[in-house]
Amino acid sequence: MAPEIPFKANPPPSSRGRLMAIVLGALVLVYFGERAIAPPLTSRWLDFPVYWEAGQKAIAGRTAYDVTGHFQFKYSPLVALLFGGVFSTSSFESASWIFQKVMLLLWVGLFVRLTKFNLRSLFVALLFFGSAFRLDLELGQVNALVLALLVYLFGLLDRPKSMGADLVFGAIFSLTVQLKLFGLVLVPLLLLRREWGKLFAGLFLLPILSVGGVALIHGIPFALSENQSWLASLGQSTDELLLSEQNVSMLGTYVKVFGLNIGKAAWVLSGCAYCVFLWKNRSRTVEWFRNWLLLGVAIFNPLVWSYWILYALPLFATRMKDFFGAFRRRNVGDRALFAFVALFLFFAFNGQHARWTWSGGIFLGLLFLAFATTKVRARA
């Protein structure tokens, strides 16, 4: 009879480890707690008022697209109607408080889930993305909801196929695209995995919900008119905002360096190269595609504001352990390179209002995150 192998339990954490966990946990709780008690109505509360006003107009049967310029409403008529319906009994002050705290809860859930409930990883993620997270909350943005929906949709692709699952996917996909058009980032993966049911359900339900949801309340003529105005609004201020110094996207950076026409051409060529990169990696997991496609939102979307680096959080969380583990390499040159990249990412991602980050710093930081961490994984 083979000798019995004694059972070895995992060693209990050391006193130093417990103390570190307590300190990190306290810092994280204080950080999120401070955001929980912070009042929403400050000089930065600029985006939620746009949604609020559009909602009030939609409920009253007036167009939500009569405001032009930077603060025009760019989401679907159904989204405006939903905003109006959800906050129909609330004052602006109460609605602002509720909205910000719900977005905060979504961000907390995203940070915790994407860092896989690891306290040290959560703390490091907040060090790098905390500034963007604070700014997103202070502006009253909907990025937490959009990112949460996208992460959920990617997760559904690993579940068994069924007609009911396809319809659920399609409905959520439709709402996500109506919130942010870049929700279409899921389409390449649906095509590669031949998820025809989910793809057709999403594309079919998109006009059905956007037009039909509004038509149920205000009739078909108003619904069609509002959807036409929505589609027209998507391109009305694009070129104007594209030239903004605060546009940190690849296209915005290229335009600043090469001019409008050459910048657009270089952007298209870069996008084609990215598609080839995705195609060559078509056998990868859903999580891999989730991380790289969401990173693509922060890089390839024509208009990207600095706090959109939050869409790179899934890739950062996945690569964090590999990247920081590379500091233990014996080669001094490698450690110096990794230290430079880490410091550059830290200062670029936390420089939300610095001109150098708007002028290419954040864009370079995203490239470092994408490709430097790839090299780290291959070499560490």
C-alpha positions in Angstrom: 0.0 0.0 0.0 1.3 3.4 -0.9 2.4 5.6 2.0 -0.2 8.1 3.1 0.7 11.6 2.2 0.0 14.0 5.1 -2.4 16.8 4.5 -0.8 20.2 4.4 -3.1 23.1 5.1 -2.3 26.5 3.7 -0.2 28.3 6.2 -2.0 31.1 8.1 -1.1 34.6 7.0 1.8 36.2 8.8 1.3 39.1 11.2 2.9 41.3 8.6 0.4 40.1 5.9 -2.6 40.6 8.2 -1.4 44.1 9.0 -0.9 44.9 5.4 -4.4 43.6 4.6 -5.9 45.7 7.4 -4.1 48.9 6.2 -5.0 48.4 2.5 -8.6 47.5 3.4 -8.9 50.7 5.5 -7.5 52.9 2.7 -9.9 51.4 0.2 -12.9 51.9 2.5 -11.9 55.5 3.3 -11.4 56.2 -0.5 -14.8 54.8 -1.5 -16.4 56.2 1.7 -15.2 59.7 0.9 -16.9 59.4 -2.6 -20.1 58.2 -0.9 -20.5 61.3 1.2 -19.3 63.8 -1.4 -22.1 66.0 -2.7 -22.8 65.7 -6.4 -23.8 69.4 -7.0 -20.4 71.0 -7.6 -19.0 73.1 -10.4 -18.0 69.8 -12.2 -21.6 68.4 -12.2 -22.0 69.0 -16.0 -23.1 65.9 -17.7 -26.0 64.6 -15.6 -27.9 67.9 -16.1 -27.9 67.1 -19.9 -29.5 63.8 -19.2 -32.0 65.3 -16.7 -33.1 68.0 -19.2 -33.5 65.5 -22.0 -35.6 63.3 -19.7 -37.9 66.2 -18.8 -38.4 67.0 -22.5 -39.0 63.4 -23.5 -41.7 62.9 -20.8 -43.4 66.1 -22.0 -43.3 65.0 -25.7 -40.7 67.6 -26.7 -37.5 66.9 -28.7 -34.4 66.2 -26.7 -32.1 67.2 -29.5 -32.7 71.0 -29.7 -29.4 71.8 -27.9 -26.3 72.0 -30.0 -22.6 72.1 -29.1 -20.7 70.3 -26.4 -23.7 69.7 -24.2 -26.1 68.3 -26.7 -27.9 65.0 -25.9 -26.3 62.2 -28.0 -28.1 59.2 -26.7 -31.2 57.5 -28.1 -34.8 58.9 -27.6 -35.6 55.8 -25.5 -32.7 56.6 -23.2 -34.1 60.1 -22.7 -37.5 58.7 -22.0 -36.0 56.3 -19.5 -34.2 59.1 -17.7 -37.4 61.1 -17.5 -39.4 58.1 -16.3 -37.0 57.0 -13.6 -36.7 60.5 -12.1 -40.2 61.7 -12.8 -41.0 62.1 -9.1 -37.6 63.4 -8.0 -36.3 66.9 -7.8 -33.1 67.7 -9.7 -31.1 67.7 -6.4 -32.5 64.3 -5.3 -32.1 62.8 -8.8 -28.5 64.0 -8.9 -27.7 62.4 -5.5 -29.4 59.1 -6.5 -27.7 58.9 -9.9 -24.2 59.6 -8.5 -24.5 57.1 -5.7 -25.8 54.4 -8.1 -22.9 55.0 -10.4 -20.5 54.8 -7.4 -21.9 51.4 -6.5 -21.5 50.2 -10.0 -17.9 51.4 -10.1 -17.1 49.7 -6.7 -18.6 46.5 -8.1 -16.5 46.8 -11.3 -13.3 47.5 -9.5 -13.8 44.6 -7.1 -14.9 42.1 -9.8 -12.2 43.0 -12.3 -9.5 42.7 -9.7 -10.9 39.3 -8.8 -11.6 40.3 -5.1 -7.9 40.7 -4.5 -7.3 43.6 -2.0 -3.8 44.4 -3.1 -4.8 44.5 -6.8 -7.8 46.6 -6.0 -5.6 49.1 -4.2 -3.1 49.3 -7.1 -6.0 49.7 -9.6 -7.3 52.7 -7.6 -3.8 54.2 -7.5 -3.7 54.2 -11.3 -7.4 54.8 -12.2 -8.6 56.7 -9.1 -8.3 60.1 -10.7 -10.3 59.1 -13.7 -12.9 57.4 -11.5 -13.3 60.5 -9.4 -13.7 62.8 -12.4 -16.2 60.4 -14.0 -18.3 60.5 -10.8 -18.0 64.3 -10.4 -19.1 65.0 -13.9 -22.2 62.7 -13.6 -21.2 60.4 -16.5 -22.9 57.0 -17.4 -19.6 55.1 -18.1 -20.1 52.9 -15.0 -23.4 51.6 -16.3 -22.1 51.2 -19.9 -18.9 49.3 -18.8 -21.0 47.1 -16.4 -23.4 46.2 -19.2 -20.5 45.4 -21.6 -18.7 43.3 -19.0 -21.9 41.4 -18.4 -22.5 40.9 -22.1 -19.1 39.5 -22.6 -19.7 37.1 -19.8 -22.9 35.9 -21.4 -20.8 34.6 -24.4 -19.4 31.9 -22.2 -22.8 30.5 -21.3 -24.8 27.8 -23.2 -26.6 29.0 -26.3 -30.4 29.2 -26.4 -33.1 31.4 -28.0 -34.0 32.9 -24.6 -30.4 33.7 -23.9 -30.0 35.3 -27.4 -33.1 37.5 -26.8 -31.8 38.6 -23.3 -28.4 39.4 -24.9 -30.0 41.3 -27.7 -32.1 43.5 -25.5 -29.2 44.4 -23.2 -27.0 44.9 -26.3 -29.6 47.2 -27.8 -29.7 49.3 -24.7 -25.9 49.5 -24.4 -25.6 50.8 -28.0 -28.3 53.3 -27.4 -26.3 54.6 -24.4 -23.0 54.6 -26.2 -22.6 53.8 -29.8 -19.3 52.1 -29.2 -21.3 49.2 -27.6 -21.0 47.9 -31.2 -17.5 46.8 -30.1 -19.1 43.5 -29.4 -19.9 42.8 -33.1 -16.3 41.7 -34.1 -16.4 39.0 -31.4 -19.9 37.9 -32.3 -18.8 37.5 -35.9 -15.6 35.6 -35.0 -17.6 33.2 -32.7 -20.5 32.9 -35.2 -23.0 34.0 -32.6 -25.6 34.7 -35.2 -28.5 34.5 -32.9 -27.2 37.1 -30.5 -26.0 39.3 -33.3 -29.3 39.3 -35.2 -31.3 39.7 -31.9 -29.3 42.7 -31.0 -29.4 44.4 -34.4 -33.2 43.6 -34.7 -34.1 44.9 -31.3 -32.1 48.1 -31.6 -34.6 49.9 -33.9 -37.6 48.0 -32.3 -36.8 49.3 -28.9 -35.5 52.7 -29.9 -38.5 53.5 -32.1 -41.2 51.3 -30.5 -40.4 52.2 -26.9 -41.0 55.9 -27.7 -43.9 55.2 -29.9 -45.8 53.5 -27.1 -45.8 56.8 -25.2 -45.8 59.5 -27.8 -46.8 57.8 -31.1 -45.0 56.6 -34.2 -44.5 60.1 -35.9 -42.8 61.5 -32.8 -40.7 58.4 -32.3 -39.5 58.4 -35.9 -38.7 62.1 -35.8 -36.7 61.8 -32.6 -34.7 58.8 -33.9 -33.9 60.8 -37.1 -32.7 63.7 -34.9 -30.6 61.3 -32.8 -28.8 59.8 -35.8 -28.2 63.3 -37.2 -26.8 64.5 -33.8 -24.2 61.8 -33.8 -22.2 63.7 -36.5 -23.2 67.3 -35.8 -20.3 68.2 -33.5 -17.9 65.4 -34.2 -15.3 67.5 -36.2 -15.6 70.4 -33.8 -15.0 68.2 -30.8 -12.4 66.1 -32.7 -10.1 69.2 -32.8 -10.5 69.8 -29.0 -7.3 69.8 -27.1 -8.9 67.5 -24.5 -9.6 64.7 -27.0 -7.1 62.1 -26.1 -8.0 59.4 -28.6 -5.7 58.1 -31.2 -7.5 60.1 -33.8 -7.4 63.2 -31.7 -3.6 62.7 -31.1 -2.9 62.1 -34.8 -4.9 65.2 -35.8 -2.8 67.3 -33.4 0.4 65.9 -34.8 -0.3 65.4 -38.5 -3.3 67.6 -39.3 -6.9 66.6 -40.0 -6.6 64.7 -43.3 -3.4 62.8 -42.6 -4.5 62.1 -39.1 -7.7 60.5 -40.2 -5.9 58.4 -42.8 -3.4 57.2 -40.2 -6.3 56.4 -37.8 -8.0 54.3 -40.4 -4.8 52.4 -41.2 -4.1 51.8 -37.5 -7.7 50.5 -37.1 -7.1 48.1 -39.9 -3.9 46.9 -38.3 -5.8 46.4 -35.0 -8.5 44.3 -36.8 -5.7 42.1 -38.3 -4.3 41.7 -34.7 -7.7 40.6 -33.5 -8.1 38.2 -36.4 -4.7 36.5 -35.7 -5.8 36.0 -32.1 -9.3 34.7 -33.0 -8.8 31.5 -31.0 -8.3 33.4 -27.7 -10.8 33.4 -24.8 -13.7 35.7 -24.4 -11.9 37.4 -21.5 -9.0 38.1 -23.8 -11.3 39.7 -26.4 -13.2 41.6 -23.7 -10.0 43.2 -22.5 -8.6 44.1 -25.9 -11.9 45.3 -27.4 -12.6 47.5 -24.4 -9.1 48.9 -24.6 -10.0 49.7 -28.2 -12.8 51.9 -27.0 -10.3 54.1 -25.2 -8.0 54.2 -28.2 -10.0 54.1 -31.4 -13.2 55.9 -30.6 -13.0 59.2 -32.4 -13.8 61.2 -29.3 -12.2 60.1 -26.0 -12.0 62.1 -22.9 -9.3 61.5 -20.4 -11.4 59.6 -17.9 -12.3 57.0 -20.6 -9.1 55.2 -19.6 -11.4 53.4 -17.3 -12.3 51.2 -20.2 -8.7 49.9 -20.1 -9.2 48.8 -16.5 -10.1 45.1 -17.4 -6.8 44.7 -19.3 -4.8 46.5 -16.6 -6.4 44.2 -13.9 -5.5 41.1 -15.9 -1.9 42.1 -16.6 -1.2 43.7 -13.2 0.3 40.6 -11.5 2.6 39.8 -14.5 3.8 43.4 -14.9 4.7 44.0 -11.3 6.1 40.5 -10.9 8.6 41.5 -13.6 10.3 43.8 -11.1 11.8 40.7 -9.5 13.8 39.8 -12.6 17.5 39.7 -12.2 18.2 41.8 -15.2 18.7 45.4 -14.1 17.8 46.7 -17.5 14.5 44.9 -17.6 13.6 46.2 -14.1 14.5 49.8 -15.2 12.3 49.5 -18.3 9.3 48.1 -16.3 9.8 50.9 -13.7 9.7 53.6 -16.4 6.6 52.2 -17.9 4.9 51.9 -14.5 5.8 55.5 -13.6 4.7 56.8 -17.0 1.3 55.0 -16.7 0.9 56.4 -13.2 1.5 60.0 -14.0 -0.3 59.9 -17.4 -3.4 58.3 -15.9 -3.5 60.6 -13.0 -2.8 63.7 -15.0 -6.5 64.2 -16.0 -6.1 68.0 -16.5 -2.5 68.2 -17.6 -1.9 69.5 -21.2 0.9 66.9 -21.8 -1.6 64.1 -21.1 -4.1 65.6 -23.5 -1.4 66.1 -26.1 -0.4 62.4 -26.3 0.5 61.3 -22.8 -2.6 59.3 -22.1 -2.6 57.8 -25.6 1.0 56.7 -25.1 0.1 55.3 -21.7 -2.6 53.2 -23.3 -0.1 51.9 -25.9 2.4 51.1 -23.1 -0.3 49.3 -21.2 -1.2 47.3 -24.3 2.2 46.3 -25.7 4.7 46.8 -22.9 2.6 44.5 -20.7 2.5 42.0 -23.6 6.3 42.0 -23.7 6.4 41.6 -19.9 4.2 38.5 -20.0 6.4 37.0 -22.7 9.7 37.7 -20.9 8.9 37.6 -17.1 
